[in-house]
Amino acid sequence: MFFKIITYLCLSSVLFFINCNAQPEKEVEKKTMNKQEIRKAAKAGSWYSADPEMLRKEITKYLENAKLAGINGEILALVSPHAGYDFSGYTAANAYKQVKGNRYDAVIVLAPSHYEAFNGVSVFNKDGYETPLGVVPVEKTLANKIIEQDENIRFTWEGHREEHSLEIQLPFLQIVIPDLKIVPIVLLDFSWENCKRLADAITNAIKGKKVLIVASSDLYHGHSYEECKKTDNLTLSTITELNPKKLCQQFQSRELMACGAGGIVVAELVAMNLGADKAEIIYQTNSNDVTRSKGGYVVGYGAVAIYKESEQNNEKKIGTDSGLNDEEKKILLKTARQSIENALAKKGNPKLDYDSPILKEKRGAFVTLTKNGMLRGCIGYVEALKPLDETIIEMAQAAAFRDPRFQAVSKDEIDELEIEISVLTPLKEIDDINDIEVGKHGVIIERGGYSGLLLPQVATDYGWDRITFLEHTCQKAGLPTDAWKKEGTKIKIFSADIFQEEK
């Protein structure tokens, strides 16, 4: 594992030791160009699988488990990490999930150079980039048009030959974008002048085209887990401010850290030129969280979407109304958090002063805990066995300390936990799966002593259709994915009023 981390994670730091005054060897470059028009995969078999079937399955699984952010607008740019898939694949999937199925005239991938130094910007204008999933064609007309805009921009094999940061984005793009064409761009210099010139060139070249910009970048690199979290939080929040000049200056001063700093700044500039007015952090983690370790070398990963907000609010309510008002929901959320804090402090259950008959009604309910966007615990009563306030106290503590899938929550984690409550409606057994409304209903599958439950928000969060929802509920029950079709399988549905703490 140590060798793997060094190989996959540390190459980004090479950037700061390259001699930036090096120039490409023109004659060698010209001979190479004549022999090779397809850039061959350099990292397949090490950073990600070289087997096409395994690679497709791995990416599909990441995407299936990634969440939809519910962005209300047109996504113009993404930030996606570029470590080995074992480390950053799920974070990348959360970025690409947001644009799955969209069609573009081209996807422009902006990547840093970790291995070779060159001045200006290198735009690949040859025939294609190869991965185990096939050759990705280059949109050569657009690539050449970008090159024509500025003498600082040209083609050179420097930056493309061995570079992982661009290559590792492509298999994801091949799976999520139909009829994919790319413009691969590598830059080392992330000065404001270089970023601005490239952004202007891209903006001028893509007029009249539908284009997605992808900035390939990892975040913090170093030996402090706490410093990683602090620096990444600052870097990602600054990216969402959509102030590219400030962002660039802070990358230059090393207040912020990202090996793909130049690509992020260019992506912001181009997206804003196209009308982007919002940016949202989709997912955030780091290599130590992935490997569940707090020591050694650590690299940060983040997925960000930059978009033009829609004037229409397309937000669709998940679940149903339980009859609880906003104040009663706040009381339950406060009660859930206090019950966990009291248990950690070895105090009794919270005794809150409130007068609300509905909180004393017997209701089924689940308490869900997440940390950094990842599930940390989820337990509840399906049936209405106890008064709602008692149920929430008991289930909050169960989710924190007795979910068998996770270690018990520690005192150090309490401030990082996000709490969500689902108050359930009574169960209804169905014969026709068309009775299931994705986003409204949760599902229970029962067969031969096995049972599994998924809440209504799960299908919406992950972008599943009805069949995929049923298949995952079967998996949760420990059954084959097609068990829902078998005679004797019981399918029950319910709805829920779902609410969470305000951020």
For each residue, the residues with C-beta under 8 A, 3 or more apart:
1: 4 5 291
2: 5 6 296
3: 6 7
4: 1 7 8 84 86
5: 1 2 8 9 10 87 287 291 296 297
6: 2 3 9 10 297
7: 3 4 10 11 46 84
8: 4 5 11 47 83 84 86 87
9: 5 6 12 83 84 87 218 221 287 297 299
10: 5 6 7 13 14 221 297
11: 7 8 14 114 115 164
12: 9 15 112 114 165 218 221 259 299
13: 10 16 17 221 259
14: 10 11 17 18 114 115
15: 12 18 112 113 114 188 259
16: 13
17: 13 14
18: 14 15 22 113 115 116 117 188
19: 22 117
20: 117 119 188 189
21: 117 119
22: 18 19 116 117 118
23: 118 119
24: 29 118 156 157 158
25: 28 29
26: 29 30
27: 30 31
28: 25 31 32
29: 24 25 26 32 33 156 157 158
30: 26 27 33 34
31: 27 28 34 35
32: 28 29 35 36 157
33: 29 30 36 37 126 155 157
34: 30 31
35: 31 32
36: 32 33 39 40 126
37: 33 126 127 128
38: 126 127 128 129 130 135
39: 36 124 126 128 129 130 160 161 184
40: 36 130
41: 44 50 130 131 132 167
42: 161 162 163 164 167
43: 46 47 48 164 167 168
44: 41 47 48 49 50 55 131 132
45: 49 50
46: 7 43 84
47: 8 43 44 83 84 85 164 168
48: 43 44 55 58 84 85 89 168 171
49: 44 45 54 55 58 85 132
50: 41 44 45 55 132
51: 54 55 132
52: 55 56 132 133
53: 56 57
54: 49 51 57 58
55: 44 48 49 50 51 52 58 59 131 132 133 171
56: 52 53 59 60 133 175
57: 53 54 60 61
58: 48 49 54 55 61 62 85 89
59: 55 56 62 63 85 89 93 171 172 175
60: 56 57 63 64 175
61: 57 58 64 65
62: 58 59 65 66 85 89 90 92 93
63: 59 60 66 93 96 97 100 172 175 176
64: 60 61 462 464 468
65: 61 62 90 93 462
66: 62 63 90 93 94 96 97 283 462
67: 94 97 282 283 373 461 462 463
68: 97 98 460 461 462 463
69: 94 98 280 282 305
70: 315
71: 75 98 280 305 307
72: 309 310 312 313 314 315
73: 278 307 308 309 310
74: 307 308 310
75: 71 78 98 99 102 212 305 306 307
76: 212 213 270 271 274 275 276 306 307 308
77: 212 213 214 215 267 268 270 271 276 305 306 307
78: 75 95 96 98 99 212 213 214 215 267 303 304 305 306
79: 95 214 215 217 239 260 264 267 302 303 304 306
80: 91 92 95 96 169 172 214 215 216 217 303
81: 88 91 92 216 217 218 219 301 302 303
82: 88 92 111 164 165 166 168 169 216 217 218 260
83: 8 9 47 87 88 168 218 287 299 301
84: 4 7 8 9 46 47 48 87 88 89 168
85: 47 48 49 58 59 62 88 89 92 168
86: 4 8 89 290
87: 5 8 9 83 84 287 290 291 299 301
88: 81 82 83 84 85 91 92 218 287 290 301
89: 48 58 59 62 84 85 86 92 93
90: 62 65 66 93 94 283 285 290
91: 80 81 88 94 95 283 284 285 301 302 303
92: 62 80 81 82 85 88 89 95 96 168 169 172 303
93: 59 62 63 65 66 89 90 96 97 172
94: 66 67 69 90 91 97 98 282 283 303 373
95: 78 79 80 91 92 98 282 283 303 304 305
96: 63 66 78 80 92 93 99 100 172 173 175 176
97: 63 66 67 68 93 94 100 176 463
98: 68 69 71 75 78 94 95 282 305
99: 75 78 96 102 176 177 212
100: 63 96 97 176 463
101: 176 178
102: 75 99 176 177 212
103: 177 178 179 210
104: 107 177 180 181 210 211 212
105: 139 142 181 209 210 211
106: 139 142 181 182 183 206 209 211 212
107: 104 173 177 180 181 182 183 211 212 213 214
108: 182 183 185 202 206 211 212 213 214 270
109: 166 169 170 173 182 183 184 185 214 216
110: 185 187 213 214 215 216 260 262 263 266 267
111: 82 163 165 166 169 184 185 186 187 216 260 263
112: 12 15 165 186 187 188 190 216 217 259 260 261 262 263
113: 15 18 116 117 118 122 158 159 163 186 187 188
114: 11 12 14 15 163 164 165 259
115: 11 14 18 161 162 163
116: 18 22 113 158 159 161 162 163
117: 18 19 20 21 22 113 158 188
118: 22 23 24 113 122 156 158 159 188
119: 20 21 23 152 189
120: 152 153 154 187 189 194
121: 150 152 153 154 185 186 187 194 197 198
122: 113 118 154 155 156 157 158 159 160 185 186 187
123: 143 146 147 153 154 155 183 184 185
124: 39 129 138 143 155 160 183 184 185 186
125: 138 140 143 144 147 155
126: 33 36 37 38 39 138 140 155
127: 37 38 135 137 138 140
128: 37 38 39 135 136 137 138
129: 38 39 124 135 136 138 166 167 170 182 184
130: 38 39 40 41 134 135 136
131: 41 44 55 134 135 136 167 170 171 174
132: 41 44 49 50 51 52 55 171
133: 52 55 56 171 174 175
134: 130 131 174
135: 38 127 128 129 130 131
136: 128 129 130 131 170 173 174 180 181 182
137: 127 128 180 181 182
138: 124 125 126 127 128 129 143 181 182 183 184
139: 105 106 142 143 181 182 183
140: 125 126 127 143 144
141: 144 145
142: 105 106 139 145 146 183 205 206 209 211
143: 123 124 125 138 139 140 146 147 155 183
144: 125 140 141 147 148
145: 141 142 148 149 205
146: 123 142 143 149 153 183 185 201 202 205
147: 123 125 143 144 153 154 155
148: 144 145 205
149: 145 146 153 200 201 204 205
150: 121 153 197 198 200 201
151: 154
152: 119 120 121 194 197 198
153: 120 121 123 146 147 149 150 197 198 201
154: 120 121 122 123 147 151
155: 33 122 123 124 125 126 143 147
156: 24 29 118 122 159 160
157: 24 29 32 33 122 160 161
158: 24 29 113 116 117 118 122 161
159: 113 116 118 122 156 163 186 187 188
160: 39 122 124 156 157 163 166 184 186
161: 39 42 115 116 157 158
162: 42 115 116
163: 42 111 113 114 115 116 159 160 166 167 186
164: 11 42 43 47 82 114 167 168
165: 12 82 111 112 114 168 169 186 216 217 259 260
166: 82 109 111 129 160 163 169 170 184 186 216
167: 41 42 43 129 131 163 164 170
168: 43 47 48 82 83 84 85 92 164 165 171 216
169: 80 82 92 109 111 165 166 172 173 214 216
170: 109 129 131 136 166 167 173 174 182
171: 48 55 59 131 132 133 168 174 175
172: 59 63 80 92 93 96 169 175 176
173: 96 107 109 136 169 170 176 177 180 182 214
174: 131 133 134 136 170 171 177 180
175: 56 59 60 63 96 133 171 172
176: 63 96 97 99 100 101 102 172 173
177: 99 102 103 104 107 173 174 180 212
178: 101 103
179: 103
180: 104 107 136 137 173 174 177
181: 104 105 106 107 136 137 138 139
182: 106 107 108 109 129 136 137 138 139 170 173
183: 106 107 108 109 123 124 138 139 142 143 146
184: 39 109 111 123 124 129 138 160 166
185: 108 109 110 111 121 122 123 124 146 198 263
186: 111 112 113 121 122 124 159 160 163 165 166
187: 110 111 112 113 120 121 122 159 190 194 195 198 262 263 266
188: 15 18 20 112 113 117 118 159 262
189: 20 119 120 194 262
190: 112 187 194 195 248 251 252 261 262 265
191: 194 195 248 252
192: 195 196 245 248 249 252 265
193: 196 197
194: 120 121 152 187 189 190 191 197 198 262
195: 187 190 191 192 198 199 244 248 262 265 266 269
196: 192 193 199 200 269
197: 121 150 152 153 193 194 200 201
198: 121 150 152 153 185 187 194 195 201 202 262 266
199: 195 196 202 203 265 266 269 270 273
200: 149 150 196 197 203 204
201: 146 149 150 153 197 198 204 205
202: 108 146 198 199 205 206 213 266 270
203: 199 200 206 207 269 270 273 274
204: 149 200 201 207
205: 142 145 146 148 149 201 202
206: 106 108 142 202 203 209 211 270
207: 203 204
208:
209: 105 106 142 206
210: 103 104 105
211: 104 105 106 107 108 142 206
212: 75 76 77 78 99 102 104 106 107 108 177
213: 76 77 78 107 108 110 202 266 267 270 271 306
214: 77 78 79 80 107 108 109 110 169 173 267
215: 77 78 79 80 110 260 263 264 266 267
216: 80 81 82 109 110 111 112 165 166 168 169 260 263
217: 79 80 81 82 112 165 258 259 260 261 263 264
218: 9 12 81 82 83 88 221 258 259 260 299 300 301
219: 81 228 231 232 235 236 257 258 286 299 300 301 302
220: 227 228 231 232 235 257 286 298 299 300
221: 9 10 12 13 218 257 259 297 298 299 300
222: 227 228 297 298
223: 296 297 298
224: 227 228 298
225: 228 229 286 288 294 295 298
226: 229 230
227: 220 222 224 230 231
228: 219 220 222 224 225 231 232 286 288 298 299 300
229: 225 226 232 233 286 300
230: 226 227 233 234
231: 219 220 227 228 234 235 256 257 300
232: 219 220 228 229 235 236 257 284 286 300 302
233: 229 230 236 237 284
234: 230 231 237 238 255 256
235: 219 220 231 232 238 239 256 257 258 300 302
236: 219 232 233 239 240 281 284 302 304
237: 233 234 240 241 281
238: 234 235 241 243 246 247 250 256
239: 79 235 236 247 264 268 279 281 302 304
240: 236 237 279 280 281 304
241: 237 238 246 247 279
242: 268 272 276 277 278 279 306
243: 238 246 247
244: 195 247 248 265 268 269 272
245: 192 248 249
246: 238 241 243 249 250
247: 238 239 241 243 244 250 251 256 264 265 268
248: 190 191 192 195 244 245 251 252 261 265
249: 192 245 246 252 253
250: 238 246 247 253 255 256
251: 190 247 248 254 255 256 257 258 261 264 265
252: 190 191 192 248 249
253: 249 250
254: 251 257
255: 234 250 251
256: 231 234 235 238 247 250 251 261
257: 219 220 221 231 232 235 251 254 300
258: 217 218 219 235 251 261 264
259: 12 13 15 112 114 165 217 218 221
260: 79 82 110 111 112 165 215 216 217 218 263 264
261: 112 190 217 248 251 256 258 264 265
262: 110 112 187 188 189 190 194 195 198 265 266
263: 110 111 112 185 187 215 216 217 260 266 267
264: 79 215 217 239 247 251 258 260 261 267 268
265: 190 192 195 199 244 247 248 251 261 262 268 269
266: 110 187 195 198 199 202 213 215 262 263 269 270
267: 77 78 79 110 213 214 215 263 264 270 271 306
268: 77 239 242 244 247 264 265 271 272 276 279 306
269: 195 196 199 203 244 265 266 272 273
270: 76 77 108 199 202 203 206 213 266 267 273 274
271: 76 77 213 267 268 274 276 306 307
272: 242 244 268 269 275 276 277 306
273: 199 203 269 270
274: 76 203 270 271 308
275: 76 272 308
276: 76 77 242 268 271 272 279 306 307 308
277: 242 272 308 309
278: 73 242 306 307 308 309
279: 239 240 241 242 268 276 304 305 306 307
280: 69 71 240 304 305 307
281: 236 237 239 240 284 302 303 304
282: 67 69 94 95 98 303 304 305
283: 66 67 90 91 94 95 302 303 373
284: 91 232 233 236 281 300 301 302 303 372 373
285: 90 91 289 290 300 301 372 373 374
286: 219 220 225 228 229 232 289 290 298 299 300 301
287: 5 9 83 87 88 290 291 297 298 299 300 301
288: 225 228 291 292 293 294 295 296 298
289: 285 286 292 372
290: 86 87 88 90 285 286 287
291: 1 5 87 287 288
292: 288 289
293: 288 296
294: 225 288
295: 225 288
296: 2 5 223 288 293
297: 5 6 9 10 221 222 223 287
298: 220 221 222 223 224 225 228 286 287 288
299: 9 12 83 87 218 219 220 221 228 286 287
300: 218 219 220 221 228 229 231 232 235 257 284 285 286 287
301: 81 83 87 88 91 218 219 284 285 286 287
302: 79 81 91 219 232 235 236 239 281 283 284
303: 78 79 80 81 91 92 94 95 281 282 283 284
304: 78 79 95 236 239 240 279 280 281 282
305: 69 71 75 77 78 95 98 279 280 282
306: 75 76 77 78 79 213 242 267 268 271 272 276 278 279
307: 71 73 74 75 76 77 271 276 278 279 280
308: 73 74 76 274 275 276 277 278
309: 72 73 277 278
310: 72 73 74 313 314
311:
312: 72
313: 72 310
314: 72 310
315: 70 72
316: 439
317:
318: 439 440 456 457 460 498
319: 422 439 440 456 457 495 496 497 498
320: 425 440 495 496 497
321: 497
322: 363 423 425 496 497
323: 358 497
324: 328 329 332 358 423 497 499
325: 328 329
326: 329 330
327: 330 331
328: 324 325 331 332 356 358 359
329: 324 325 326 332 333 421 499
330: 326 327 333 334
331: 327 328 334 335 352 354 356 359 389
332: 324 328 329 335 336 359 388 389 392 421
333: 329 330 336 337 419 421 499 500 501
334: 330 331 337 338 352
335: 331 332 338 339 350 352 389 392 393 396
336: 332 333 339 340 367 392 393 395 396 419 421
337: 333 334 340 341 396 414 417 419 501
338: 334 335 341 342 350 352
339: 335 336 342 343 349 350 392 393 396 397
340: 336 337 343 344 396 397 400 409 414 417
341: 337 338 344 345 414
342: 338 339 345 347 348 349 350
343: 339 340 346 347 397 400 401
344: 340 341 409 410 411 414
345: 341 342
346: 343
347: 342 343
348: 342 351
349: 339 342 393
350: 335 338 339 342 393
351: 348
352: 331 334 335 338
353:
354: 331 359
355:
356: 328 331 359 360
357: 360 361
358: 323 324 328 361 388
359: 328 331 332 354 356 387 388 389
360: 356 357 387 388 389
361: 357 358 384 387 388
362: 384 385 386 387 388
363: 322 384 387 388 391 423 424
364: 380 381 382 383 384 385 391 423 424 426 494
365: 380 381 388 391 392 395 421 422 423 424
366: 378 379 380 381 395 421 422 424 455 496
367: 336 377 378 379 380 392 395 396 398 399 419 420 421
368: 375 377 378 399 419 420 421 422 455
369: 375 376 377 378 399 400 409 417 418 419 420
370: 373 374 375 376 417 418 420
371: 374 376 413 416 417 418
372: 284 285 289 416
373: 67 94 283 284 285 370
374: 285 370 371
375: 368 369 370 378
376: 369 370 371 399 406 409 413 417
377: 367 368 369 398 399 400 403 405 406 409
378: 366 367 368 369 375 399 403 455
379: 366 367 395 398 399 402 403
380: 364 365 366 367 391 395 399 422 424
381: 364 365 366 384 385 386 391 395
382: 364 424 427 444 453 494
383: 364 427
384: 361 362 363 364 381 424 426
385: 362 364 381 391
386: 362 381 390 391 394
387: 359 360 361 362 363 390 391
388: 332 358 359 360 361 362 363 365 391 392 423
389: 331 332 335 359 360 392 393
390: 386 387 393 394
391: 363 364 365 380 381 385 386 387 388 394 395
392: 332 335 336 339 365 367 388 389 395 396 421
393: 335 336 339 349 350 389 390 396 397
394: 386 390 391 397 398
395: 336 365 366 367 379 380 381 391 392 398 399
396: 335 336 337 339 340 367 392 393 399 400 419
397: 339 340 343 393 394 400 401 402
398: 367 377 379 394 395 401 402 403
399: 367 368 369 376 377 378 379 380 395 396 402 403
400: 340 343 369 377 396 397 403 408 409 417
401: 343 397 398 408 409
402: 379 397 398 399 408
403: 377 378 379 398 399 400 406
404:
405: 377
406: 376 377 403
407:
408: 400 401 402
409: 340 344 369 376 377 400 401 413 414 417
410: 344 413 414
411: 344 414
412:
413: 371 376 409 410 416 417
414: 337 340 341 344 409 410 411 417
415:
416: 371 372 413
417: 337 340 369 370 371 376 400 409 413 414
418: 369 370 371 500 501 503
419: 333 336 337 367 368 369 396 500 501
420: 367 368 369 370 457 498 499 500 501
421: 329 332 333 336 365 366 367 368 392 498 499 500
422: 319 365 366 368 380 442 455 456 457 496 497 498
423: 322 324 363 364 365 388 496 497
424: 363 364 365 366 380 382 384 442 494 495 496
425: 320 322 494 495 496
426: 364 384 494
427: 382 383 444 492 493 494
428: 492 493 494
429: 490 491 492
430: 433 435 436 491 492 493
431:
432: 435
433: 430 436 466 470 484 491
434: 466
435: 430 432 441 493
436: 430 433 441 443 466 469 470 491 493
437: 440 441
438: 441 459 460 464 465 466 469
439: 316 318 319 456 459 460
440: 318 319 320 437 456 495
441: 435 436 437 438 456 493 494 495
442: 422 424 453 454 455 456 458 493 494 495 496
443: 436 453 454 469 470 473 491 492 493
444: 382 427 451 452 453 473 490 491 492 493 494
445: 450 451 452 470 473 474 476 477 479 483 484 489 490 491
446: 450 451 477 489 490 491 492
447: 450 451 477 479 483 486 488 489 490
448: 488
449:
450: 445 446 447 477 478 479
451: 444 445 446 447 477
452: 444 445 473 474 475 476 477 478 479
453: 382 442 443 444 473 476
454: 442 443 458 459 469 472 473 476
455: 366 368 378 422 442 458 496 498
456: 318 319 422 439 440 441 442 459 460 495 496 498
457: 318 319 420 422 460 461 496 498
458: 442 454 455 461 462 464 469 472
459: 438 439 454 456 462 464 465 466 468 469
460: 68 318 438 439 456 457 463
461: 67 68 457 458
462: 64 65 66 67 68 458 459
463: 67 68 97 100 460
464: 64 438 458 459 468 469 472
465: 438 459 468 469
466: 433 434 436 438 459 469 470
467: 470 471
468: 64 459 464 465 471 472
469: 436 438 443 454 458 459 464 465 466 472 473
470: 433 436 443 445 466 467 473 474 484 491
471: 467 468 474 475 481 482 484
472: 454 458 464 468 469 475 476 481
473: 443 444 445 452 453 454 469 470 476 477 484
474: 445 452 470 471 477 479 480 481 482 483 484
475: 452 471 472 478 479 481
476: 445 452 453 454 472 473
477: 445 446 447 450 451 452 473 474 483
478: 450 452 475
479: 445 447 450 452 474 475 483
480: 474 483
481: 471 472 474 475
482: 471 474 485 486
483: 445 447 474 477 479 480 486 489
484: 433 445 470 471 473 474 489 491
485: 482 489
486: 447 482 483 489
487:
488: 447 448
489: 445 446 447 483 484 485 486
490: 429 444 445 446 447
491: 429 430 433 436 443 444 445 446 470 484
492: 427 428 429 430 443 444 446
493: 427 428 430 435 436 441 442 443 444
494: 364 382 424 425 426 427 428 441 442 444
495: 319 320 424 425 440 441 442 456
496: 319 320 322 366 422 423 424 425 442 455 456 457
497: 319 320 321 322 323 324 422 423
498: 318 319 420 421 422 455 456 457
499: 324 329 333 420 421
500: 333 418 419 420 421
501: 333 337 418 419 420
502:
503: 418
